[in-house]
């Protein structure tokens, strides 16, 4: 059974940093590209970042470029999101989501999410 | 940049059919995928590609596409289908960016 479990969320002050983790199990993690997607309270879904299976290709949404860093450790079956210079508008539930290996990929599995609250 | 627009809310009588639409330029180049999200839960993939359902998704869910519009149809809506639904596609502007629709709240009466 595919499982994605996020952790690392919490309350942080504006300008602060936080590192999110996503532990993967039930599939060959090193074969799949991964993403982070967030959802502000009461709002819709927003894609945040993408990393290829080998970490060779990385993309970010404009809203987080230069502040967030995605990474992975295939030996540990883990995905990470380092978030720096956090702003109030970064407050959201952060989901890790697996990318299907299809010609037109889609998010086939999601974790339960971890809440990040940026507030003084 | 590409945006995907959905109606904010629709309602459907129990057992009837409802269609949710998603409009955007990127849909001329890419199929949409659709996600169901119930309160306090993570999104769940319900339709991907031309009209494919993941294992475990009831066959009352179907997808279609024409021009710049993708549609998700629930035929014979059940009470458990009440949820938010989001479409998604790749941005067609050349940037590798995923775009989600604005979301549609489906109420089953």
Interface residues (C-beta under 8 A of the other chain):
Chain A: X35 X37 X44 X45 X46 X47 X50 X59 X61 X95 X100 X102 X104 X105 X106 X107 X108 X109 X110 X111 X112 X113
Chain B: X30 X31 X33 X35 X37 X41 X42 X43 X44 X45 X48 X49 X54 X86 X88 X90 X95 X96 X97 X98 X99 X100 X101 X102 X103
